[in-house]
Amino acid sequence: MENIEGTKESEGKLLTTELDSRFSKEMAKVMTINKTKYPRGNKYKKLDPIELFEAMERHLLAVKEHFQYNTSLIDDDGCNHIAKIATNADMLFVQLNLITNENTSK
């Protein structure tokens, strides 16, 4: 009998199955709810990385309060503070790559 199972090379590929789709949805929710504050493509424009870092720290403090005082992980707009940290980290990642690319192109 002939082998009917195929193969797919995955050596050295990103392991996307390790990403939690629920978390990706939470990040998308942050961007959707805040689309008037942060319109599409905003993270690719020049932003102050320190302001992004400070936003992450504020949400980290909210998570710390959750552990210390059992406060909610959900912010006033219905978004998860951890997803907001990740969304800010995503924007910071883009900004730091923009800065690196600016410096190497000079």
BATOR-479859 format. One record per residue: residue number from 1; residue in one letter; chain; y, x, z of N, C-alpha, C, O in turn. Coordinates in pm, 1 decimal, padded with zeros to 6 digits. Last residue first. Example, Ala and Ser with C-alpha at 12.3 -4.5 7.8 and 13.67 -1.06 7.14 Angstrom:
BEGIN
- 2; S; A; -00225.0; 01285.0; 00708.0; -00106.0; 01367.0; 00714.0; 00003.0; 01290.0; 00787.0; 00113.8; 01340.9; 00803.9
- 1; A; A; -00569.0; 01319.0; 00780.0; -00450.0; 01230.0; 00780.0; -00330.0; 01320.0; 00780.0; -00331.9; 01423.6; 00846.5
This chain:
BEGIN
- 106; K; A; 05647.7; 02214.3; 00737.9; 05776.1; 02288.2; 00731.9; 05755.5; 02430.8; 00689.2; 05851.8; 02506.7; 00678.9
- 105; S; A; 05411.6; 02089.8; 00781.0; 05466.0; 02082.5; 00644.2; 05596.4; 02157.1; 00630.7; 05651.8; 02163.0; 00520.9
- 104; T; A; 05353.2; 02108.5; 01045.6; 05277.4; 02194.9; 00955.1; 05332.4; 02192.4; 00812.3; 05303.5; 02281.5; 00732.5
- 103; N; A; 05526.5; 01921.0; 01159.7; 05540.4; 02062.1; 01195.2; 05465.8; 02154.2; 01098.7; 05510.5; 02266.0; 01072.8
- 102; E; A; 05431.0; 01682.5; 01050.9; 05569.9; 01724.2; 01026.1; 05585.5; 01873.8; 01048.8; 05648.2; 01944.3; 00969.8
- 101; N; A; 05173.4; 01675.5; 01160.1; 05189.8; 01686.4; 01014.8; 05330.5; 01728.7; 00977.2; 05348.4; 01803.4; 00881.1
- 100; T; A; 05239.6; 01645.6; 01431.5; 05164.2; 01762.9; 01387.2; 05181.5; 01784.6; 01236.9; 05201.6; 01897.2; 01191.6
- 99; I; A; 05364.3; 01393.7; 01419.4; 05440.5; 01510.7; 01463.7; 05372.1; 01638.4; 01417.1; 05438.5; 01729.9; 01368.4
- 98; L; A; 05146.8; 01236.2; 01337.7; 05267.4; 01242.6; 01254.1; 05349.0; 01366.5; 01288.6; 05397.5; 01436.3; 01199.6
- 97; N; A; 04977.3; 01274.0; 01554.9; 04935.5; 01324.4; 01424.4; 05052.9; 01331.2; 01328.3; 05059.3; 01422.0; 01245.4
- 96; L; A; 05126.8; 01143.5; 01746.9; 05102.3; 01287.2; 01764.3; 05052.7; 01349.0; 01635.0; 05082.6; 01465.2; 01607.3
- 95; Q; A; 05118.3; 00881.2; 01641.0; 05245.0; 00952.7; 01654.5; 05224.1; 01102.7; 01668.3; 05296.7; 01181.0; 01607.1
- 94; V; A; 04844.1; 00817.3; 01659.2; 04911.1; 00819.6; 01528.4; 05039.2; 00902.4; 01536.8; 05065.6; 00984.8; 01449.2
- 93; F; A; 04815.0; 00831.2; 01940.2; 04732.5; 00915.0; 01851.8; 04799.2; 00929.1; 01714.2; 04809.1; 01039.3; 01660.0
- 92; L; A; 04987.5; 00626.5; 02017.2; 05017.5; 00764.8; 02055.1; 04940.2; 00862.5; 01967.4; 04994.1; 00964.9; 01925.3
- 91; M; A; 04848.5; 00405.6; 01919.8; 04981.0; 00436.6; 01865.1; 05020.2; 00580.4; 01896.6; 05079.3; 00648.7; 01812.9
- 90; D; A; 04620.0; 00430.7; 02081.8; 04607.5; 00431.8; 01935.9; 04740.9; 00468.9; 01872.4; 04746.6; 00552.8; 01782.6
- 89; A; A; 04734.1; 00397.3; 02330.8; 04670.9; 00525.5; 02299.4; 04652.9; 00539.9; 02148.4; 04668.8; 00649.1; 02093.7
- 88; N; A; 04810.2; 00130.1; 02311.4; 04914.2; 00233.0; 02323.3; 04858.1; 00370.5; 02290.9; 04926.9; 00452.3; 02229.9
- 87; T; A; 04552.0; 00026.1; 02302.4; 04643.1; 00002.7; 02190.2; 04757.2; 00103.6; 02192.4; 04796.3; 00156.4; 02088.3
- 86; A; A; 04452.8; 00102.8; 02552.2; 04389.9; 00153.6; 02429.5; 04480.8; 00136.6; 02308.8; 04485.7; 00223.9; 02222.1
- 85; I; A; 04620.4; -00045.6; 02719.0; 04616.0; 00101.2; 02731.1; 04562.3; 00160.1; 02601.1; 04618.7; 00255.0; 02546.7
- 84; K; A; 04548.0; -00299.6; 02636.5; 04685.8; -00253.9; 02612.2; 04694.8; -00102.0; 02624.8; 04768.2; -00037.4; 02550.1
- 83; A; A; 04289.7; -00311.0; 02728.9; 04311.0; -00317.1; 02583.8; 04452.5; -00271.1; 02548.6; 04474.2; -00210.8; 02443.5
- 82; I; A; 04350.6; -00311.4; 02999.7; 04275.9; -00198.1; 02944.3; 04290.1; -00194.8; 02792.5; 04301.5; -00087.2; 02733.8
- 81; H; A; 04481.7; -00558.0; 03033.3; 04556.6; -00432.8; 03053.3; 04483.5; -00312.5; 02992.7; 04547.6; -00221.5; 02940.1
- 80; N; A; 04437.7; -00818.3; 02802.6; 04374.5; -00731.2; 02899.4; 04451.6; -00599.5; 02909.2; 04483.0; -00537.1; 02807.9
- 79; C; A; 04671.9; -01086.9; 02759.9; 04600.7; -00968.5; 02709.8; 04549.7; -00883.9; 02825.2; 04610.9; -00878.7; 02931.9
- 78; G; A; 04835.4; -01286.8; 02848.2; 04695.0; -01319.4; 02823.8; 04611.6; -01203.3; 02772.1; 04493.1; -01219.9; 02743.5
- 77; D; A; 05085.5; -01214.3; 02923.8; 05071.1; -01268.8; 02787.9; 04926.4; -01302.6; 02751.8; 04897.8; -01342.3; 02638.8
- 76; D; A; 05052.5; -01102.5; 03177.9; 05119.5; -01231.9; 03165.3; 05102.4; -01296.0; 03028.0; 05104.5; -01418.5; 03016.4
- 75; D; A; 04719.2; -00952.4; 03168.5; 04865.2; -00948.0; 03178.7; 04922.7; -01087.6; 03156.4; 04850.0; -01180.2; 03120.3
- 74; I; A; 04426.1; -00928.3; 03349.4; 04492.4; -00996.9; 03238.9; 04642.7; -00999.5; 03265.5; 04687.4; -01043.2; 03371.5
- 73; L; A; 04310.1; -00836.9; 03571.3; 04321.5; -00740.2; 03461.8; 04394.5; -00800.4; 03341.5; 04421.2; -00730.9; 03243.5
- 72; S; A; 04452.9; -00941.5; 03882.7; 04393.5; -00971.5; 03752.7; 04410.4; -00855.3; 03654.9; 04511.6; -00785.2; 03656.1
- 71; T; A; 04373.2; -00767.6; 04189.9; 04463.1; -00841.5; 04101.7; 04394.9; -00859.2; 03966.3; 04291.2; -00798.4; 03939.7
- 70; N; A; 04240.9; -00631.8; 04398.3; 04172.8; -00740.2; 04328.8; 04268.8; -00827.9; 04247.3; 04248.2; -00948.8; 04236.8
- 69; Y; A; 04354.3; -00405.1; 04496.1; 04398.2; -00532.1; 04554.4; 04338.6; -00654.9; 04485.9; 04380.1; -00767.8; 04511.8
- 68; Q; A; 04232.0; -00182.3; 04370.3; 04276.7; -00174.1; 04509.7; 04299.1; -00310.5; 04574.2; 04267.6; -00330.3; 04691.5
- 67; F; A; 04167.8; -00266.4; 04111.2; 04064.0; -00208.9; 04196.4; 04104.4; -00209.6; 04343.9; 04021.5; -00234.4; 04431.5
- 66; H; A; 04419.4; -00360.5; 04027.9; 04302.0; -00447.2; 04019.5; 04192.1; -00396.1; 04113.0; 04130.7; -00474.3; 04185.6
- 65; E; A; 04574.7; -00135.3; 04050.3; 04599.1; -00246.7; 04142.7; 04480.5; -00344.2; 04143.4; 04446.7; -00402.2; 04246.5
- 64; K; A; 04468.8; 00002.3; 03829.7; 04450.1; 00056.7; 03965.0; 04471.2; -00052.2; 04070.1; 04395.9; -00061.2; 04167.0
- 63; V; A; 04567.7; -00160.7; 03628.7; 04422.4; -00150.0; 03646.0; 04391.7; -00095.1; 03785.7; 04298.7; -00141.4; 03851.7
- 62; A; A; 04840.0; -00114.0; 03662.3; 04789.5; -00250.9; 03677.3; 04638.1; -00250.6; 03697.5; 04585.7; -00331.0; 03774.5
- 61; L; A; 04847.6; 00156.8; 03600.1; 04879.7; 00114.7; 03736.4; 04830.0; -00027.5; 03763.0; 04783.5; -00058.0; 03872.8
- 60; L; A; 04790.7; 00139.0; 03328.1; 04695.2; 00207.1; 03416.6; 04720.6; 00168.4; 03562.4; 04626.3; 00149.5; 03639.2
- 59; H; A; 05026.1; 00019.2; 03243.1; 04902.5; -00058.7; 03237.0; 04792.0; 00006.0; 03320.1; 04708.4; -00064.4; 03376.8
- 58; R; A; 05199.9; 00233.6; 03289.7; 05224.0; 00104.2; 03355.4; 05097.4; 00019.3; 03354.8; 05065.1; -00045.1; 03454.6
- 57; E; A; 05087.0; 00430.1; 03121.1; 05085.1; 00449.5; 03265.7; 05108.9; 00318.4; 03340.9; 05046.1; 00293.9; 03443.8
- 56; M; A; 05144.6; 00321.7; 02869.3; 05005.3; 00338.9; 02910.6; 04996.1; 00352.5; 03062.2; 04908.0; 00293.7; 03125.0
- 55; A; A; 05421.7; 00342.7; 02877.9; 05359.7; 00210.1; 02868.5; 05213.4; 00217.6; 02912.3; 05164.8; 00129.9; 02983.7
- 54; E; A; 05446.3; 00622.6; 02879.4; 05491.9; 00545.3; 02995.0; 05431.6; 00404.9; 02994.8; 05394.5; 00353.5; 03100.3
- 53; F; A; 05347.7; 00678.9; 02622.6; 05278.1; 00731.7; 02740.1; 05316.2; 00652.6; 02864.8; 05230.3; 00619.1; 02946.4
- 52; L; A; 05546.6; 00560.7; 02470.2; 05408.9; 00512.2; 02460.0; 05328.1; 00555.9; 02581.5; 05249.6; 00478.4; 02636.1
- 51; E; A; 05762.3; 00720.3; 02545.4; 05767.0; 00576.6; 02574.0; 05627.4; 00515.2; 02565.4; 05593.5; 00427.3; 02644.7
- 50; I; A; 05676.5; 00965.0; 02443.6; 05691.7; 00950.4; 02588.6; 05695.9; 00802.8; 02626.8; 05639.7; 00763.7; 02729.0
- 49; P; A; 05688.9; 00934.5; 02163.8; 05557.5; 00941.8; 02230.6; 05565.9; 00923.7; 02381.9; 05472.0; 00872.3; 02442.7
- 48; D; A; 05892.5; 00722.6; 01997.9; 05898.6; 00822.9; 02103.5; 05764.5; 00826.4; 02176.7; 05730.0; 00730.2; 02245.2
- 47; L; A; 05811.0; 00692.6; 01648.9; 05827.6; 00635.9; 01782.6; 05833.1; 00749.7; 01882.9; 05784.5; 00859.7; 01856.5
- 46; K; A; 05837.0; 00645.4; 01310.4; 05863.6; 00741.0; 01418.1; 05893.0; 00666.4; 01548.6; 05987.3; 00587.7; 01557.0
- 45; K; A; 05565.3; 00439.8; 01194.2; 05706.1; 00479.6; 01193.7; 05729.2; 00570.0; 01313.7; 05649.8; 00570.8; 01407.8
- 44; Y; A; 05315.3; 00357.8; 01241.5; 05328.7; 00468.0; 01146.1; 05473.6; 00511.1; 01128.7; 05502.1; 00607.2; 01057.2
- 43; K; A; 05332.5; 00137.9; 01402.4; 05283.4; 00261.7; 01464.3; 05293.1; 00381.7; 01371.8; 05280.7; 00495.6; 01417.0
- 42; N; A; 05410.9; -00065.9; 01225.6; 05508.5; -00008.1; 01318.0; 05461.5; 00125.6; 01374.9; 05542.1; 00216.6; 01393.5
- 41; G; A; 05231.3; -00200.7; 01068.4; 05277.8; -00071.0; 01021.3; 05374.2; -00000.8; 01114.9; 05415.5; 00111.9; 01087.7
- 40; R; A; 05336.8; -00518.8; 01172.3; 05237.1; -00440.0; 01100.3; 05299.9; -00310.6; 01047.4; 05408.2; -00312.2; 00989.0
- 39; P; A; 05556.9; -00511.5; 01463.7; 05508.8; -00562.8; 01334.9; 05410.6; -00466.6; 01268.5; 05402.6; -00349.0; 01304.0
- 38; Y; A; 05580.4; -00563.9; 01771.9; 05525.7; -00450.3; 01698.8; 05471.0; -00498.7; 01565.0; 05351.2; -00524.4; 01553.4
- 37; K; A; 05692.6; -00807.9; 01844.8; 05744.3; -00683.4; 01903.8; 05704.0; -00562.5; 01821.2; 05782.8; -00469.9; 01802.4
- 36; T; A; 05539.5; -00978.3; 01693.6; 05685.2; -00984.8; 01675.9; 05751.2; -00860.5; 01736.1; 05852.9; -00813.0; 01685.5
- 35; K; A; 05280.6; -00920.8; 01775.3; 05320.1; -00882.5; 01639.1; 05469.7; -00897.0; 01614.0; 05522.5; -00834.4; 01522.1
- 34; N; A; 05143.1; -00960.6; 02012.8; 05268.8; -00885.5; 02018.0; 05321.6; -00847.7; 01879.7; 05399.1; -00752.8; 01867.2
- 33; I; A; 04911.5; -01089.5; 01938.1; 05003.6; -01158.4; 02028.3; 05140.9; -01091.1; 02028.5; 05243.1; -01158.2; 02042.9
- 32; T; A; 04798.6; -00883.1; 01778.6; 04830.8; -01014.4; 01722.5; 04934.1; -01087.0; 01808.8; 05032.6; -01139.6; 01757.1
- 31; M; A; 04756.6; -00667.2; 01950.9; 04843.4; -00648.9; 01833.3; 04886.0; -00782.4; 01773.3; 04997.4; -00794.2; 01722.3
- 30; V; A; 04582.9; -00790.4; 02135.0; 04709.9; -00731.0; 02179.5; 04806.4; -00719.4; 02061.9; 04923.1; -00757.1; 02072.1
- 29; K; A; 04369.4; -00853.0; 01962.8; 04443.6; -00961.0; 02029.1; 04579.5; -00910.3; 02076.9; 04680.3; -00979.3; 02061.4
- 28; A; A; 04274.8; -00601.9; 01902.4; 04333.4; -00681.9; 01794.5; 04415.7; -00796.9; 01852.5; 04519.5; -00833.6; 01797.3
- 27; M; A; 04171.8; -00539.2; 02153.5; 04282.3; -00459.2; 02099.2; 04352.2; -00536.0; 01987.2; 04475.0; -00535.1; 01978.3
- 26; E; A; 03970.4; -00732.7; 02165.4; 04078.1; -00735.5; 02264.5; 04198.1; -00654.2; 02217.2; 04312.6; -00694.3; 02237.8
- 25; K; A; 03806.1; -00646.3; 01956.7; 03873.4; -00776.1; 01946.5; 03988.5; -00786.7; 02045.3; 04093.0; -00843.2; 02013.0
- 24; S; A; 03715.1; -00409.3; 02069.0; 03794.0; -00403.7; 01944.8; 03870.1; -00534.2; 01925.1; 03985.3; -00533.2; 01881.8
- 23; F; A; 03566.9; -00522.3; 02275.8; 03684.7; -00441.8; 02307.7; 03774.7; -00429.1; 02184.9; 03897.0; -00437.3; 02196.2
- 22; R; A; 03363.2; -00643.8; 02134.6; 03450.0; -00727.0; 02218.7; 03579.0; -00652.8; 02253.0; 03686.5; -00712.4; 02258.5
- 21; S; A; 03229.5; -00431.9; 02020.0; 03309.1; -00519.2; 01932.8; 03401.9; -00609.5; 02012.8; 03508.2; -00647.8; 01963.9
- 20; D; A; 03216.2; -00114.6; 02136.3; 03196.0; -00252.8; 02178.5; 03287.7; -00343.7; 02097.2; 03410.1; -00332.6; 02105.5
- 19; L; A; 03057.4; 00149.3; 01972.7; 03183.2; 00079.6; 01996.9; 03154.2; -00065.4; 02031.8; 03075.7; -00131.4; 01963.6
- 18; E; A; 02811.5; 00238.8; 01901.3; 02852.3; 00263.4; 02039.9; 02984.5; 00197.1; 02074.2; 03020.9; 00188.9; 02191.5
- 17; T; A; 02793.0; 00203.3; 01635.3; 02721.8; 00107.1; 01719.1; 02755.4; 00125.4; 01866.3; 02730.0; 00036.1; 01947.3
- 16; T; A; 02913.9; 00418.9; 01517.4; 02996.0; 00300.5; 01541.3; 02925.7; 00195.9; 01625.8; 02991.1; 00108.3; 01682.5
- 15; L; A; 02894.7; 00726.4; 01519.0; 02806.7; 00627.0; 01578.0; 02887.5; 00502.5; 01615.2; 02924.6; 00484.0; 01731.1
- 14; L; A; 02959.2; 00902.5; 01217.6; 03010.1; 00841.2; 01340.1; 02914.8; 00733.0; 01388.7; 02860.6; 00656.7; 01308.7
- 13; K; A; 02714.6; 01142.4; 01104.4; 02802.0; 01026.8; 01083.2; 02848.6; 00973.4; 01218.8; 02784.7; 00996.9; 01321.4
- 12; G; A; 02521.6; 01338.0; 01132.0; 02661.5; 01379.6; 01133.0; 02760.8; 01266.3; 01110.7; 02880.7; 01291.9; 01099.2
- 11; E; A; 02285.3; 01153.4; 00959.0; 02311.0; 01277.8; 01031.4; 02458.0; 01315.6; 01018.7; 02511.8; 01324.1; 00908.3
- 10; S; A; 02206.6; 00943.2; 00812.0; 02313.1; 00918.6; 00908.2; 02345.9; 01042.2; 00991.7; 02426.1; 01034.9; 01084.9
- 9; E; A; 02062.8; 00816.0; 00521.6; 02104.4; 00938.7; 00589.9; 02219.7; 00907.0; 00684.7; 02320.1; 00849.8; 00642.4
- 8; K; A; 01824.9; 00577.1; 00517.9; 01968.4; 00596.5; 00503.6; 02005.1; 00717.9; 00585.8; 01981.0; 00721.7; 00706.5
- 7; T; A; 01538.7; 00450.3; 00348.7; 01601.8; 00539.6; 00445.3; 01750.6; 00547.9; 00416.2; 01794.9; 00527.8; 00303.1
- 6; G; A; 01322.8; 00159.6; 00330.2; 01412.1; 00261.1; 00276.8; 01465.9; 00350.5; 00387.6; 01440.5; 00327.3; 00505.8
- 5; E; A; 00995.8; 00043.3; 00323.1; 01114.3; 00070.0; 00404.5; 01195.2; 00183.3; 00342.2; 01141.6; 00288.3; 00306.8
- 4; I; A; 00763.6; 00016.8; 00188.2; 00876.3; -00064.0; 00140.0; 01004.1; -00042.7; 00221.6; 01107.6; -00103.0; 00193.0
- 3; N; A; 00506.4; 00214.1; 00069.4; 00605.2; 00204.6; 00176.9; 00727.5; 00129.2; 00123.8; 00788.7; 00171.8; 00025.8
- 2; E; A; 00221.1; 00052.0; -00076.5; 00344.4; 00128.3; -00093.0; 00439.2; 00106.2; 00025.1; 00451.5; -00005.5; 00075.4
- 1; M; A; -00117.6; 00082.9; 00000.0; 00000.0; 00000.0; 00000.0; 00125.0; 00088.1; 00000.0; 00130.5; 00188.4; 00071.1
